[in-house]
Amino acid sequence: MTAITTAALGSRLDTALGRLTMYRLVLWVLAVLAGYSLLLNVLGWLTFGLPEMLAHLALCLGLTYASSQGLGALFHVRPHTESSLITGLLLYFLFWPSELFWPSQPTQGPQLAEFAGVALACVLASASKYALAWRGRHIFNPAAAGAFLAGLTGLNIATWWAATPAMLWLVLPGILLVLYRTRKFAMAAVFTVVAVSIVAADLLRAGMELPEALWQTLAQRPVMFFVGFMLTEPLTLPPRRWQQVALAAVVGVLFAVPYNLGFVANSPELALLAGNVLAFAVGQRGGVRLRFVASRPLTPTTTEFSFRPERPVRFAPGQALELHLPPDTAGGTRAARGDGKAPGKGDGKGIRRVFSLTSAPGASLLTIGVGTAEPVSSAKRALLALEPGDGLTATMVSGDFVLPRDPATPVLLIAAGIGITPYMAQLAGAPAGDRDIVLLYLAKSAAELGYAEELQRSGARILARLADGSAPPATMEDAGARRIDAEALKDLVPDIGGREVFVSGSPASVRSLRAAARGAGARRVHVDSFTGY
């Protein structure tokens, strides 16, 4: 009963969070925390003063938004509004709200300097996306860059006041939601263990008891806020999980070990910026500029889109790219869709979406497969409205859903619906006969089996389970119409215990199929959930 309840709760959480993009979730969590901080001030648990906090919030949000829009117009790019608002909220929590001064009072130099310092941090944070960038990709976390550069002027320094015990009660569940959505628990755990161990050890040497040392480190140092909203920010991370975990350990040391080089001393923002440089060195250096080439139907409900990259794109088969989509996503500004209908109202989820790459590394075109069944979301409307020659950008390429390095390792690939897409790059990059591959493809009907010709050419053993009970093409083995549980999976793939298993599809499908694989004896199961847009 407990296992069933846990699975049901996990499925509901996946469904709820899947309705929000990662950016929208972070924005909402930070907005709730900002409201919570105002409530704490009213209750007397924070003592900044409500007018000061409201002015500070308005300053951070207003200036980051305005400067982002202005710089976007200057550089002829469409700014990401959600990103600018997230940066503004982060700076709200990084800098101490200054005391207000009024025209009837004498102007106080320190207060003006503090306001100027926060204002400068906001503008520099937006500018860092353009000035501290390489080939269209910003290198540094904008909030950390703005705070660090403003601190060098001496006008104001970041205090990370969100690290207070009263804030922790809502900060903790907030970052857990974000980490669950981004699947960055391992990275967060490594950073937290490293940073807390070092800081707590210093406090123990100073004579503090262990419980008090741990509480002070977690509740009065910005460990949790830093790892939940800053360190795990996707655009400034390396592409692979092991690289992210290693980075977390390095940044944890830089975060916790005290040092003073004269002109700079250790600070959370400096530790993060150093980590950003390391991530840039091993990741996709530069933004990815694409030209739309064509689209083709894969099935009645799925479509493949092809793009020509301006420069070669480095990626491993199974990885995904985040597309920065045209304006149609934000509100349906194009004149019409291909069917002559108005694009309709946007869904308000922003203009960035993640899609698995289906083309092989080194191919002249980058391709993605997308579910386009009605009702079509605004993101998919934007894709469907593309015309040959239209340009767009991808902000990052990342992911760990890749095959084992050793080609002698046999694998089982399980695809539910559109979950077939990451496997196409893997099969295209693995010449027939080089690897023992079994693919179990779950679809509603034979008409919904995408990439049938490509699968036939792959040389892999293909099993098809069709929900309507119809027969698959002759090139595929019929897996029947029964539900794929542990027993069924063991019958279909008797040597599953000796294979690495990969599962791709919707969160509910992935959760069910992973449990079935575990029950059938699989020792290593890799998953890739498609939350849907």
N, C-alpha and C positions, 0 to 999 in steps of 0.2 A: 504493500500500500504506500509506503514512504517513497519507494522508487518511482511508482506511478505518479504520485503527487509532485515529486521533484521534477519529473520529466514534463508534466503538464504545466507547471509554473514556468519552467525554462522555455517551453514552446510559446506560452503566452507572452513572456518577456521578449523573446525574439520577434514575435509578430508585432508587438507594440513598438519596439525600438526600430524595427525594420521600416516603419512608416516615416522615420526621420533620417535624413542624411547625418553623417557624423558631425558636420559643421552645425547643422540646426540643433542637434542634441547638445553640443557643447555650449552653444549660444543660450539655449533655454536654461541649462543648469547654472551657468554663470549669472544669468538674469535673476533666477530664483535666489541665488546666493547674495546678489546685490540687494534684493528686496529684504532678505533675511537680515542682512547687516543693518539696514535702516530700522527694522523692527527691534533688533537688539539695542540700538541706540535709544529708541523711544522707551524701552524697558529699563534703561540704565546699565545694561551689561557692556555697552561700549560708550565711551564718553567724548566722542569727537564733536558732537553737536549736530543736530539734524540739518540745519541750514548749510553747515560746512560740508556735510556728506553729500547733500543734494547738489551743491555747487560743484563739488569735486567730481561727482558722477557725470553731471552735464558737461563739464569741461573735457573729461576723458572721452566720452562718447561723441560729443560734438566735434572736437578737433580731429580725432582719428577718422571719423566719417568724412568730414569736410576736406581734410588733407588728402585722403585716399581718392575722393572724387576729383579733386583738383589735379593731382598727379596723374590719375588715369587719363584725364582729358589732355594733359600736357604730352603724355607719351602715346596717346591714341590707342589705349587699351581699355577694355571694360573691367573696372575694378570689381573685386568680389566683396559685395556689401557685408555679407555675414562675417567674412574674415576681418574686416575693419572694425565691426562692432565687437567681435570677440577680443581683438587687440585692445580696444578701449576699455572693456570690462576688466581685462587682466591688469591693465595699468591702474585702474581704479583700486584694485586690491594690492598693488605693489607700492604705491606712494601714499604716505600719510596725508589725510585730508587737512589742509591748512586752515588756520583761523581766518575768518572773513574780516575784511576792513571796509569801512563805509566812508562815503564822501565827507560826512560830518566829523570823522576822526582823522587825526594826523596819519599820513601815509607812513607805513612801517616798512623799512627796507627788507627785513627778513621775510615778511609775508609776501611781498612782491617777488622776491627771489624764488620762494618756494612755488608760487603760482607759475612763474616763468619756467621753472625747472620741469614741472609737470607738463606744461604746454609744449615745451621743447621736446620732451620725451614722446609725446603723442605724434608730433610732426615727424620726428626722426624715425619713429617706428614705421610710419607709412612710407617714408622716403627710403628706408632700408630695403624695401621690396624691389626698388628700382635701382638705387645707387649701389647697394651691396648685393648684386646679383650677377649671374654669369649665364649668358645666352638665354635670358628669359626666366631663369630659375633663381629665386632668392635663396641665399645661403643661410641666413640667420633667422632665428625666431624673432619676429618683429618687436614684440613687447620687450623681450630681453635686450635686444639691440638698442631700442629707444631708451630703456632705463639705464643701461650701462653708459651710453654716450652722454646722456644728460647728467649722470653722476660725475663724469670726467670734468664737466664745466664747473662743478662746485655749487651750482644753483640749488640742487636737491638730490637726495639719494634715495634709492628704493629701500623701504623698510619691511615689505612683505607682511603687512599688518593682518592679512587674512589668517596668519598663523597665530590665532588666539584660541584658548580653550572653548570659549562660547561659540566660535565659528565652526569648530571641529565637528560638532554634532550634525551639521548639515553638509559640511565639506566632504566628510567621509562617505556618506551614501551617494553624494553627487559624483565623486571620482570613481566609485565602484560601478556606477551606471556607465560612465564614459569608458572605463577600462573594459567592461563587459562588451560594449558595442564595438570597440576597436580591437578586442582580443589581444590586449597588451599586458595581461596579468603577470606573465613571466618577467617581462622587462621591468615592470613596476616593482615586483618582488625583489629582484636582484638589486636595483637601486636602493630600495628601502632598507634592505638588510645591510648593505655596505655602508650607507650613510649613517643609519642609526647606530650601528656597531661602533663606528669611529667616534661619533659625537658622544655616545653614552660612555665609551671607555674613557674619554677625556673627563667627563663629569665624575665618573667613579674615582679616577685618580685624584680629583679635587676633593674627595671625601663624601660625595653624595651617595645615598643608598640606591640600589638597583631599580626598584619600582619608581622612585622619584626621577632617576636619570632617564628612564625610558619614557615616562610621562612627559617630562619637560622636552625631550627630543621630538616627540611626536606631536605634542599639543602647542608648543611654543616656538618651534622651528618650522620653516615652510616646507618640510619634507613631503607631506601629503599633497598640498596644493601644487608644489613644484612637479611632482611625478604625474599627477592626474591631468593637469592642464597645460604643462609647459614641455616637459621632457618627451612625452609621448605624442607630441604634435606631428602628424604623419608627413608633412611636406619637408621636414628637416631630419628625417630618419633614414638610415641606410635601408636597402631593399629587403634584406634577409633577416629572419628571426635571430639567428645566432649572432649576426652582426649587431642587432639591436640590443641583445642581452649583454654582449661584450661592451658596447657603448655605455649601457646603464651602469656597469661596474666602474668604468673609468670616470664617468661623470659623478658617480657617488663618492669616489675618492676626492675629486676636485671640489665637490660641494662641501665635504666635511672637514678636510685637512686644512688647518689655518696656515696662511702664508701672507707675506707682505713684501712686495717687490719695489716699494717706494712710491711709484706712481699709481699702482693698483694693488689692491688686497683681495683676498678670496671673497667671493660673493656668489649667491645662487645664479645671478644673471651671467657672470663671467664663466662659471662652470658650464652653463648651458651653451654659451657661445663657443667655448672650446670644443664641446661635444658636437656642435653643428659643423665645425670645420672638419672633424674626423668623419662625420656622416657624409659630408659632401665629397670627401676624397674617395669613398668606396661606392657611392651611389651614382645615379644618372646625373652627370654634370651638364646642366643646361636644360632648358625647357624643350619640349617636343612640339615642333610645329608641323602641322599636317594639312594636306589638301584632300578634300573629298573626291573620290574617283567614281564610285558607283555603289549601288546596292542591289541585292538579289534576294528573292524569297527562298528560304530554306524549307519551310513547311507553311501551312496555312496560317500559323500563328507566330512564326519566327522569321527574322530577316538578318542577312549578313551585310555589313557595311565595310567598304574598303577605302583606305586612305594611303596617300603617298607621303612618307616623311621627308622633311627637308634635309635631315641628316640621318645616318644610320642610328637605329635605336637598339641599345643593349638590353636584352631581357632573356630570361630562362623560360623554356616552355612550361606553361602553367601559371605564369605571372599575369598580372592585370595592370591596366593603366587607368589613370583618372583623367577623364576628359573634361575640359572647360568648354561647356556647350554654348551655342549661339543664344542671343537674347530671347528667342522664343520660349526658353525654359522659364524665364522669370515672369513672363506675363503674356506670351502669345503675340509678339509684335510683328511677325511676318504677315505678309498680305494674305496668303492662303496656303493650304496644304496641297499635296499632289492630287487629291481627290476634289479639289475646288472648294473645300469647306474651310471656314475660318479656323485658325489654330485653336481658338478657345482660350480660356483663362488658365494661367499657370497654376501649379499646385503649391507655389511658395516654398519649395524645398531647396531653392538655390540653383546654381548653374554648374555644379560639379557632380559627376557620377563615375563610378568605377565599373569597368567592363573587362572580362577576361580576353586575352589575346588568343585568336585562333590560328594565326599564321605562324610559320616556323621562323626561328631567328635567322636573320640574313635574307629573308624574302624581300622583294622590292616593294611590296605593299603590306601594310598592317591591316588586319581584318579583325572584326569583332562580330559575334552573333548575339542578337538581342530578341527577347520575346516581345512581339508587337501585337498581341491579342487585344481586342477591345475590352474595356475602355483603355485608350492609349493615354499614358501619362504625359505631362508637358515635356519631360526629358526626351521621351521617345518621339513626341511630335517634332521636337527640334531636330532630331536625327532624320526623321522621315522628310522633313522640309528641306534638307540639304540638297544643293544642286552641284553638279560637277564643277570643280574649281574653287568651291567655297573653302575658306581656311578656318581652322580652329587649332587649339593647343591642348596638349596633355601636360598636366602639372607634375605627374610622377609615375614611375613604373616600379612595382614592388610585388611581394608575395612569396610564400614558402610552399605553395602547392606544386612542388616540382618532384620529378621522379628521382629515385636513388642514383647516386653517381655511378655505382657499380652496375654495368649493364647485365651482369649475370644474376642480379636480384629479380626474381619473378614478381609480378605485380598483378593486382586485381583492381580494375577501375570500375566504379559504380556511378552511373550518371542518371539523375532523375530530371527528365525534361530538358530545360535549357542548361542544366548542369553538364551537358555534353561539351560545352565550349572549351574549357581549359584543356580537355583531353585531345582536342584537335591539333593544338600546337605540339603537344607531347608526342602524338602519333606521327605527325609530320616530321618531327625532329629525331625520330627513332626508326631508322630504315628497317624494312621487313626482315625478320629473322635475327636481328641484333638483340632483341629482348623478348622474354616470355611474357606476353601480355594477354590477359583476359579482360574483356570489357562487357559489363552487364548494363544494358541500356533500358531504362524504364520510360515508357511513353504511353499516352492515352490510346493511340492507334498507329497503324502502319504509316498513315499520312503524316504523323507527327515525328517520324524518325528523320531528323536532320542529318546532313552530311553522309548519306548512305553510300555514295560513290567513293568518297574519301575513306570511309571506314573499310570498304571492300579492298581498296588498294593498300591499306596499312599493313596487312598480313597478320593482324591480331585476331584472336578468336572472339567473335562477337555473339553475345547472347542478348536476345530481345524479349522483354516482358511487356506485353501490350495489355492495358487494362480492359479493353473491350473484347478480349478473347480472340481477336483476328490473328491471322498468320503473318509473321514478318517476311521480308524479302528472302529469297532462297539463299542469299549470301550470309544470312544470320541464322543462328540456332534459336529455336522457339523455346523460351523459358517458361511458357505457360502463362496463365493469368492469375495464379494464386498470389497471395500477399507474400512479399519477400521478408520472411522472418529468419531466425537463426537456422531452423531446420531446413527451410527451403534453400537458403544460401549454401549450407553444407552439402546438400544434394547436388546443386548446380556446379559448385566448385569444391570438390572433395579435398583438394590440397590447399585450402585457404589458409591453414595454419602456417604454411611455408611461404606465404606471399605477403608483401606489403600492400595494404589496402588503401585505396583513395576513394572518397565519397564526395560527390558534388551535387548540389541542388538547392532547393528551398530549405530554410532552417528546420521546418518540421520533417521534411524528407531526410535531411542529413542526420537529424537526431535519431530517427527511427532506424535508418540503415546502418548507422554506426553501432547502435545497440545490437542489431542483428549480426553484424560482422564480429563484434566481440563475443557474442553468444555462440557463433559458429567456430570460434577458435582463433580468430585473427589476433596477432600480437601487437602489430603496429597499424593504427588507422589514422590517416590524414584526412582532414575535412576542409571543404570550401563552401561556405553558405552564401547563397544569393538572396539578399534581403528583398530585392525587387524594388522598382521605382514606378 
